[in-house]
Amino acid sequence: METTKALEIIPAVDIDSFLNGTEAEKNDVARLVDKTNREVGFLLITGHGIPQEMIDDVFAVSRTFFEGPGETKQAVMAPAGEQQGYHGLGLSGLAAKEGNEAPPDLREYFMTGRLDVSAPYFHEGDASKYYRPNRFPDGMDAFRTKIEAYYTAVETLGQRLMQLFARALDVEETFFDDKIDRHFGILSSIYYPAQLEAPKPGQLRAGAHTDYGALTILAPSNAPGGLEVKDLSGEWVSVPYMPGAFVINIGDMMQRWTNQRWKSNSHRVVNPPEAVAHVGPRQSLAYFLHPNFDTEVSAIPGTVAKGADPLHPSILAGAYMSEKEDAIATARPKRA
C-alpha cells in the first residue's frame, strides 16, 4: 500500500515513448513530466536504455574501492574546495547546506567530473574550478573504466532528458542543447556503510537538502535505509525502489530557470531500521547535470505571466554555483 501511494505522488514514466515514440506519445510524456515537476519535482524513469548490468558493475568496483585500504582512498582525496576525487566518511553534512545544524552524514563518496577538459574554454578564468582533471586510484583500472563508461551513458541520458524537459516547458526541443554542451556535470558514487553502532541524535545517511543543478539522475541500490522526499502536504514519503528505474529530480537551478514553475524538492536518505542496520551497506550513483559555466539562467519563455516580472534576475550558471558554495562556506556540520 505504501509503495502504491508513493507511485501516485512520484510516478514511473517510460521515456522510451519520448525517445522513440510518435509526436502524440512524446507529448503525453511531456505533459506528465510537467505536472510532476510542478507538484513534487521527482519522478522515476524506465525505458532509458542504460542496462542494469552497467549500474551493477559500477556498484561492484565502487564497493571494492570503498572497502579497500585507507591509503588507496587517501591518495585520491579531493583537496579542499574541489569535487573530483574521494570524500571521506563523516567529513560533511548536507543539512548544513540548508543552514541546519546536524552531525555529519554517514556516507563517503567518490566524484568524477567531465571526462574531456582539454579545450581552452575549460581553463579560462573562474571556469577552471569546475572543470578540473579527475583523480583515479593507481592499480584499479576496472574502477576507472567502469565509472567513465557509466559517466558517458548518463551524460547522454541527461542531454535527452533536457530535451524532454524543453518539450514539457513548451519551447523548442533543442532549447537547452547549446546551454549544456560544455556542462560541468559531476557523478558521485556514494557508499553508506553498514551501521554497527547507533547514529548520533539527528544523524542521517544524508541530511535533508535540495540539489543545486539543473537535474539529478540517481541509481539507488535495493537496500534498507533509502531516499525520502516531501509530498504535497510536506510529509516525508519513501521513494520506492523499482528495478531498472532511475530517480530523476529537479535542482535549484532548474527551479530558477523555470521561474519556479517547477519545484526543487527537499529530500534525504534515512537510516536503516535498527534490526538490519548492521547487515550491509547501501550504495547509489548520482549524476548532477550543471549547464555550461557561462550559460545565462533566466526565466524560460512562457514561464512568466503576461505583465509580470521574472521572480529572479538573470545569472550565469557558474556565478550561481559560486553563490551557492559561498553561502555554505561557513556552514559546518555539528560534530557534538
Secondary structure, DSSP 8 states (H G I E B T S, - for coil): -HHHHHHHHS-EEETHHHHHS-HHHHHHHHHHHHHHHHHTSEEEEE-----HHHHHHHHHHHHHHHTS-HHHHHTTB--TT--SEEE-TTS--GGGGGT------S-EEEEE--S---SGGGGSGGGGGGS------TT-HHHHHHHHHHHHHHHHHHHHHHHHHHHHTTS-TTTTGGGSTTB--EEEEEEE---SS---TT--SEEEE---SSEEEEEE-S-SS-EEEE-TTS-EEE----TT-EEEEE-HHHHHHTTTSS----EEE----GGGTTT--EEEEEEEE--BTT-EE---TTSS-TT---SS--EEHHHHHHHHHHHTTT------
